Amino acid sequence: MKKYFFYTLFYFLFLGCYSVKKVAFKTPVDTTSKETRGQVKKTYTLKEVGVFASNTFDGARLNGFEQVNDSTALVLISPENTPINNSAYYAFKTWSNTAKDFYFTFKYPKGFKNRYIPKLEINNKWSIIDSANFFEKDSIVTLKLHLTKKPITVAAQEIQSSKDVEQWYTNLIKGKENRVHLKKYGESPLGKKLAVLNIYKDNPKGKDIIVLLTRQHPPEVTGYYAFQYFLETILGDSDLANDFLNKYHVLAFPLLNPDGVDLGNWRHNSNGVDTNRDWSEYNQPEIRKTVKYIQKTLEKNGSRIVLGLDFHSTWHDVFYTNKSRSETTLPNFIEDWFAGLEANIPNYKVNESSSNSDKPVSKGWFLYGFNAVGITYEIGDETPEKEIQLIGKKSAEQMMKILLKEKK
């Protein structure tokens, strides 16, 4: 009993008060919690035409549904709060009492316009809407769908809720428990799991660490898919992957903003904050707990971070890098990595945008906090999945080859 009391006291006095090292940036951003406007979860009914729309599922975003005429409905979409990036996200299910063609006109708040080409889930299969049924003029977007009694999911990007993500990584690590250690390191403001895949072989003591992050911004699903293929390659059965994990330690965070993802937010977490502006003060629990876990892992194992990759999506494929390289842990990594990608992906040209981070984003946190290489790995909103798979796989392979040469 006394022993239990001692360990409990130790936990609260030491671990409970464990502080994290803050990192200074040139341009601070206020990341204290902001007021948000939620969406009412309901099934909307247009009685006169027998058409329905619902947002009663994780990842949905539908703020209103109104009849315009016998063949058209107005779809109202609003963000969680403002100011916010123009990343207008939407997701809803729709169906009708009788088979019919029906039109959906999107209405965003003033100053916002459509970003994403609609994706449709029909019979559990996702596809991009046929261009013949997608009409865009200025800021007005209209879709034509053939409705039946079976619901169609209409979404800005394929739905990948926190449950979907958990199912993916649970299946991924089956049979790999000797090198993948799944940890819950905290909870989001709404009580959702914050999970990390702590990956190493044998003893992690002293091994250099690579950190992989994704889904800070809820709609950025293509970046998450690249993260999947990248991680699957690291955990493959190849000689390259086995050699790599003999010498390196990987911390992979598959979902940094579970609340925002399940709420169908455009960009922010449930506290109305862009988590990728909080890598300085750590006002938001998702970032604070992630940083604490990383820092405790470094101190426990006597390790250092050499590389951090943060997977996102934007309008086109691009790698955002820091200009400062010569004094980092891997001064030649970026040039070697990009050369390897271009040499091993047919007709591929790396699109790099380089500048040291002024605002508190993750790539700057890796540089200023750990003198490590930090890269924001962006995949285009509409990059085809086969291309994402190839880029994800080849970028992982080239990373492993380069880092293994560092150990020779």
ZIUR-V665212 format. One record per residue. N is the residue number from 1. RES is the residue in one letter. OMEGA is omega in whole degrees, -180 to 180 (999 if undefined). NEAR is the number of other C-alpha atoms within 8 Angstrom. D_CENTER is the distance of its C-alpha to the mean C-alpha in whole Angstrom. Layout:
((N | RES | OMEGA | NEAR | D_CENTER) (N | RES | OMEGA | NEAR | D_CENTER))
This chain:
((1 | M | 179 | 4 | 44) (2 | K | 179 | 5 | 45) (3 | K | 178 | 6 | 42) (4 | Y | -180 | 7 | 40) (5 | F | -180 | 8 | 40) (6 | F | -179 | 8 | 40) (7 | Y | 177 | 8 | 37) (8 | T | 178 | 8 | 35) (9 | L | 179 | 8 | 37) (10 | F | -179 | 9 | 35) (11 | Y | -175 | 9 | 32) (12 | F | -179 | 9 | 32) (13 | L | -176 | 8 | 34) (14 | F | -177 | 8 | 32) (15 | L | -178 | 8 | 29) (16 | G | -179 | 7 | 28) (17 | C | -177 | 7 | 29) (18 | Y | -179 | 7 | 27) (19 | S | 180 | 5 | 26) (20 | V | -179 | 8 | 23) (21 | K | 178 | 4 | 24) (22 | K | -176 | 8 | 23) (23 | V | -177 | 10 | 22) (24 | A | 176 | 7 | 24) (25 | F | -178 | 10 | 23) (26 | K | -177 | 6 | 25) (27 | T | -180 | 7 | 24) (28 | P | 177 | 7 | 23) (29 | V | 178 | 8 | 21) (30 | D | -179 | 4 | 21) (31 | T | 171 | 13 | 19) (32 | T | -174 | 7 | 21) (33 | S | -178 | 9 | 20) (34 | K | 177 | 7 | 21) (35 | E | 179 | 7 | 23) (36 | T | 177 | 9 | 20) (37 | R | -179 | 7 | 22) (38 | G | 175 | 5 | 21) (39 | Q | 176 | 7 | 22) (40 | V | 180 | 5 | 25) (41 | K | -177 | 7 | 24) (42 | K | 170 | 7 | 27) (43 | T | 179 | 9 | 28) (44 | Y | -178 | 9 | 30) (45 | T | 171 | 8 | 33) (46 | L | -170 | 10 | 35) (47 | K | -174 | 6 | 38) (48 | E | -177 | 5 | 40) (49 | V | 177 | 7 | 38) (50 | G | -180 | 10 | 37) (51 | V | -175 | 11 | 33) (52 | F | 173 | 11 | 30) (53 | A | -175 | 12 | 27) (54 | S | 174 | 12 | 25) (55 | N | -174 | 13 | 21) (56 | T | 177 | 8 | 22) (57 | F | 179 | 5 | 19) (58 | D | -180 | 9 | 16) (59 | G | -179 | 13 | 13) (60 | A | 171 | 13 | 16) (61 | R | 178 | 14 | 17) (62 | L | -175 | 15 | 21) (63 | N | 177 | 10 | 23) (64 | G | -178 | 9 | 26) (65 | F | -172 | 11 | 28) (66 | E | 179 | 8 | 32) (67 | Q | 176 | 9 | 35) (68 | V | 176 | 8 | 36) (69 | N | -176 | 6 | 38) (70 | D | -175 | 7 | 39) (71 | S | -173 | 9 | 37) (72 | T | 173 | 11 | 34) (73 | A | 177 | 12 | 31) (74 | L | 180 | 13 | 30) (75 | V | -177 | 13 | 26) (76 | L | -178 | 11 | 25) (77 | I | 179 | 15 | 21) (78 | S | 179 | 9 | 21) (79 | P | 180 | 11 | 18) (80 | E | 173 | 11 | 17) (81 | N | 177 | 9 | 19) (82 | T | 0 | 5 | 20) (83 | P | -177 | 4 | 20) (84 | I | 178 | 7 | 17) (85 | N | 179 | 5 | 16) (86 | N | 180 | 7 | 17) (87 | S | -172 | 9 | 14) (88 | A | -177 | 14 | 16) (89 | Y | 179 | 15 | 14) (90 | Y | 175 | 12 | 17) (91 | A | 179 | 14 | 17) (92 | F | 174 | 13 | 20) (93 | K | 180 | 11 | 23) (94 | T | -180 | 13 | 26) (95 | W | -179 | 13 | 30) (96 | S | 178 | 13 | 33) (97 | N | -179 | 8 | 37) (98 | T | -180 | 8 | 38) (99 | A | -179 | 9 | 37) (100 | K | 168 | 8 | 36) (101 | D | -177 | 9 | 35) (102 | F | -177 | 10 | 33) (103 | Y | 180 | 11 | 31) (104 | F | 178 | 12 | 28) (105 | T | -176 | 12 | 28) (106 | F | 176 | 11 | 25) (107 | K | 177 | 10 | 26) (108 | Y | 175 | 11 | 24) (109 | P | -180 | 7 | 25) (110 | K | 179 | 4 | 27) (111 | G | 180 | 4 | 25) (112 | F | 178 | 9 | 22) (113 | K | -176 | 9 | 22) (114 | N | 175 | 10 | 20) (115 | R | -169 | 8 | 17) (116 | Y | 171 | 10 | 16) (117 | I | -174 | 8 | 19) (118 | P | 172 | 10 | 19) (119 | K | -178 | 13 | 18) (120 | L | 172 | 14 | 21) (121 | E | 179 | 12 | 21) (122 | I | -178 | 9 | 24) (123 | N | 177 | 4 | 26) (124 | N | 178 | 5 | 22) (125 | K | -179 | 7 | 22) (126 | W | 174 | 9 | 19) (127 | S | 175 | 7 | 21) (128 | I | -179 | 8 | 20) (129 | I | 176 | 10 | 23) (130 | D | -178 | 6 | 27) (131 | S | 179 | 6 | 27) (132 | A | -179 | 5 | 31) (133 | N | -179 | 9 | 29) (134 | F | -174 | 11 | 27) (135 | F | -178 | 9 | 29) (136 | E | 178 | 8 | 27) (137 | K | -174 | 6 | 30) (138 | D | -179 | 4 | 29) (139 | S | -177 | 8 | 27) (140 | I | 179 | 11 | 28) (141 | V | 178 | 12 | 26) (142 | T | 177 | 11 | 28) (143 | L | 172 | 10 | 27) (144 | K | -180 | 10 | 30) (145 | L | 172 | 9 | 29) (146 | H | -175 | 8 | 32) (147 | L | 171 | 15 | 32) (148 | T | 178 | 11 | 33) (149 | K | 180 | 9 | 33) (150 | K | -175 | 7 | 30) (151 | P | 170 | 10 | 27) (152 | I | 173 | 11 | 25) (153 | T | 176 | 11 | 21) (154 | V | -176 | 13 | 20) (155 | A | 177 | 13 | 16) (156 | A | 175 | 12 | 15) (157 | Q | 179 | 10 | 12) (158 | E | -178 | 10 | 13) (159 | I | 173 | 6 | 12) (160 | Q | -177 | 10 | 10) (161 | S | 179 | 11 | 11) (162 | S | 177 | 10 | 11) (163 | K | 177 | 7 | 14) (164 | D | -180 | 8 | 13) (165 | V | 180 | 11 | 10) (166 | E | 178 | 8 | 13) (167 | Q | 180 | 8 | 16) (168 | W | -175 | 8 | 14) (169 | Y | 175 | 9 | 14) (170 | T | 177 | 8 | 17) (171 | N | -178 | 7 | 19) (172 | L | -171 | 7 | 17) (173 | I | 178 | 9 | 19) (174 | K | -179 | 7 | 22) (175 | G | -179 | 5 | 25) (176 | K | -175 | 8 | 23) (177 | E | 178 | 8 | 24) (178 | N | 179 | 7 | 26) (179 | R | 177 | 9 | 23) (180 | V | -178 | 11 | 20) (181 | H | -177 | 9 | 21) (182 | L | -178 | 8 | 18) (183 | K | 166 | 8 | 18) (184 | K | -175 | 8 | 18) (185 | Y | 178 | 10 | 18) (186 | G | 178 | 8 | 17) (187 | E | 176 | 11 | 17) (188 | S | 177 | 13 | 15) (189 | P | 179 | 10 | 17) (190 | L | 174 | 7 | 18) (191 | G | 178 | 6 | 18) (192 | K | -173 | 9 | 15) (193 | K | 168 | 9 | 15) (194 | L | -173 | 13 | 13) (195 | A | 175 | 12 | 13) (196 | V | 171 | 12 | 13) (197 | L | -178 | 13 | 15) (198 | N | -165 | 12 | 18) (199 | I | 175 | 12 | 19) (200 | Y | 174 | 13 | 23) (201 | K | 178 | 10 | 26) (202 | D | -174 | 6 | 29) (203 | N | -180 | 5 | 29) (204 | P | -175 | 10 | 26) (205 | K | 174 | 8 | 29) (206 | G | -179 | 8 | 29) (207 | K | 175 | 12 | 26) (208 | D | -173 | 11 | 24) (209 | I | 170 | 13 | 20) (210 | I | -180 | 13 | 17) (211 | V | 178 | 12 | 14) (212 | L | -179 | 13 | 11) (213 | L | 172 | 14 | 7) (214 | T | 179 | 14 | 4) (215 | R | 167 | 17 | 1) (216 | Q | 179 | 13 | 5) (217 | H | -168 | 15 | 6) (218 | P | -174 | 15 | 6) (219 | P | -170 | 13 | 8) (220 | E | -173 | 13 | 6) (221 | V | -179 | 13 | 6) (222 | T | 175 | 15 | 9) (223 | G | 176 | 16 | 6) (224 | Y | 178 | 13 | 5) (225 | Y | 176 | 10 | 9) (226 | A | 175 | 14 | 10) (227 | F | 179 | 13 | 9) (228 | Q | -177 | 9 | 11) (229 | Y | 177 | 12 | 14) (230 | F | -177 | 13 | 14) (231 | L | 178 | 10 | 14) (232 | E | 179 | 10 | 16) (233 | T | 178 | 11 | 18) (234 | I | -178 | 9 | 18) (235 | L | 179 | 8 | 20) (236 | G | -177 | 8 | 22) (237 | D | -179 | 6 | 26) (238 | S | 175 | 6 | 27) (239 | D | 180 | 6 | 29) (240 | L | -178 | 9 | 26) (241 | A | 179 | 13 | 24) (242 | N | 178 | 10 | 26) (243 | D | -178 | 9 | 28) (244 | F | -177 | 11 | 25) (245 | L | 170 | 11 | 24) (246 | N | -172 | 9 | 28) (247 | K | -178 | 10 | 27) (248 | Y | -177 | 12 | 23) (249 | H | -178 | 14 | 21) (250 | V | 171 | 12 | 17) (251 | L | -176 | 13 | 15) (252 | A | -179 | 12 | 12) (253 | F | -170 | 12 | 9) (254 | P | -178 | 14 | 7) (255 | L | -177 | 13 | 6) (256 | L | -177 | 12 | 7) (257 | N | -177 | 14 | 7) (258 | P | 179 | 15 | 9) (259 | D | -179 | 12 | 12) (260 | G | 178 | 15 | 10) (261 | V | -176 | 18 | 9) (262 | D | 177 | 12 | 12) (263 | L | -177 | 11 | 14) (264 | G | -179 | 15 | 13) (265 | N | 179 | 16 | 12) (266 | W | -172 | 13 | 12) (267 | R | -166 | 13 | 10) (268 | H | 173 | 14 | 12) (269 | N | -177 | 14 | 12) (270 | S | 175 | 11 | 15) (271 | N | 175 | 11 | 17) (272 | G | -174 | 12 | 16) (273 | V | 172 | 12 | 15) (274 | D | -177 | 12 | 12) (275 | T | 178 | 15 | 11) (276 | N | 166 | 10 | 11) (277 | R | -174 | 12 | 14) (278 | D | -177 | 15 | 15) (279 | W | 177 | 13 | 16) (280 | S | -177 | 11 | 19) (281 | E | 179 | 8 | 21) (282 | Y | 178 | 11 | 18) (283 | N | -177 | 10 | 19) (284 | Q | -174 | 13 | 16) (285 | P | 180 | 10 | 16) (286 | E | -179 | 13 | 13) (287 | I | -179 | 13 | 13) (288 | R | -179 | 11 | 17) (289 | K | 177 | 10 | 17) (290 | T | 179 | 9 | 14) (291 | V | 180 | 9 | 17) (292 | K | 180 | 11 | 20) (293 | Y | 180 | 9 | 18) (294 | I | -177 | 9 | 18) (295 | Q | 179 | 9 | 21) (296 | K | 177 | 8 | 23) (297 | T | 178 | 9 | 22) (298 | L | -177 | 11 | 24) (299 | E | -180 | 8 | 27) (300 | K | -174 | 8 | 27) (301 | N | -177 | 10 | 27) (302 | G | -174 | 9 | 29) (303 | S | 175 | 13 | 26) (304 | R | 172 | 10 | 24) (305 | I | 176 | 13 | 21) (306 | V | -175 | 13 | 21) (307 | L | 174 | 13 | 18) (308 | G | 178 | 15 | 14) (309 | L | -180 | 13 | 12) (310 | D | -173 | 12 | 8) (311 | F | -179 | 16 | 6) (312 | H | 173 | 17 | 6) (313 | S | 173 | 15 | 8) (314 | T | -174 | 10 | 12) (315 | W | -178 | 8 | 15) (316 | H | 179 | 11 | 16) (317 | D | 177 | 11 | 15) (318 | V | 173 | 12 | 15) (319 | F | 175 | 12 | 15) (320 | Y | -176 | 12 | 16) (321 | T | 171 | 13 | 18) (322 | N | 179 | 15 | 20) (323 | K | -180 | 7 | 24) (324 | S | -176 | 7 | 25) (325 | R | -169 | 10 | 26) (326 | S | -178 | 7 | 29) (327 | E | -179 | 7 | 29) (328 | T | -180 | 11 | 26) (329 | T | -178 | 9 | 26) (330 | L | -171 | 11 | 25) (331 | P | -177 | 10 | 27) (332 | N | -172 | 8 | 27) (333 | F | -173 | 9 | 24) (334 | I | -180 | 7 | 22) (335 | E | -179 | 7 | 25) (336 | D | -178 | 9 | 26) (337 | W | -179 | 12 | 22) (338 | F | 177 | 9 | 22) (339 | A | 178 | 8 | 26) (340 | G | 178 | 9 | 25) (341 | L | -178 | 14 | 22) (342 | E | -180 | 12 | 25) (343 | A | -173 | 7 | 28) (344 | N | 175 | 7 | 26) (345 | I | -176 | 10 | 24) (346 | P | 175 | 6 | 27) (347 | N | -177 | 5 | 27) (348 | Y | 177 | 7 | 24) (349 | K | -179 | 5 | 24) (350 | V | 174 | 9 | 21) (351 | N | -178 | 7 | 20) (352 | E | 171 | 8 | 20) (353 | S | -170 | 8 | 20) (354 | S | 173 | 8 | 21) (355 | S | 176 | 8 | 22) (356 | N | -174 | 9 | 22) (357 | S | 173 | 10 | 19) (358 | D | -178 | 8 | 22) (359 | K | -174 | 11 | 19) (360 | P | 177 | 17 | 17) (361 | V | -172 | 11 | 14) (362 | S | -177 | 12 | 13) (363 | K | 175 | 16 | 14) (364 | G | 178 | 15 | 18) (365 | W | 178 | 14 | 17) (366 | F | -178 | 15 | 18) (367 | L | -173 | 13 | 20) (368 | Y | -178 | 10 | 22) (369 | G | -172 | 10 | 22) (370 | F | -178 | 10 | 22) (371 | N | -178 | 11 | 24) (372 | A | 175 | 15 | 21) (373 | V | 177 | 17 | 20) (374 | G | -178 | 15 | 16) (375 | I | 170 | 12 | 14) (376 | T | -170 | 13 | 11) (377 | Y | -173 | 13 | 11) (378 | E | 175 | 14 | 10) (379 | I | -179 | 17 | 11) (380 | G | 180 | 13 | 13) (381 | D | -174 | 11 | 13) (382 | E | 176 | 8 | 16) (383 | T | -178 | 11 | 16) (384 | P | -175 | 6 | 17) (385 | E | 180 | 7 | 16) (386 | K | 177 | 6 | 19) (387 | E | 178 | 8 | 18) (388 | I | 180 | 14 | 14) (389 | Q | -178 | 11 | 16) (390 | L | -180 | 9 | 19) (391 | I | 179 | 11 | 17) (392 | G | -179 | 13 | 14) (393 | K | -176 | 12 | 18) (394 | K | 179 | 12 | 20) (395 | S | 176 | 11 | 18) (396 | A | -180 | 12 | 17) (397 | E | -178 | 11 | 21) (398 | Q | 176 | 11 | 22) (399 | M | -178 | 9 | 20) (400 | M | -180 | 11 | 22) (401 | K | -179 | 9 | 25) (402 | I | -177 | 11 | 25) (403 | L | 177 | 9 | 25) (404 | L | 177 | 11 | 27) (405 | K | 178 | 7 | 30) (406 | E | -176 | 6 | 29) (407 | K | -179 | 6 | 31) (408 | K | 999 | 4 | 34))
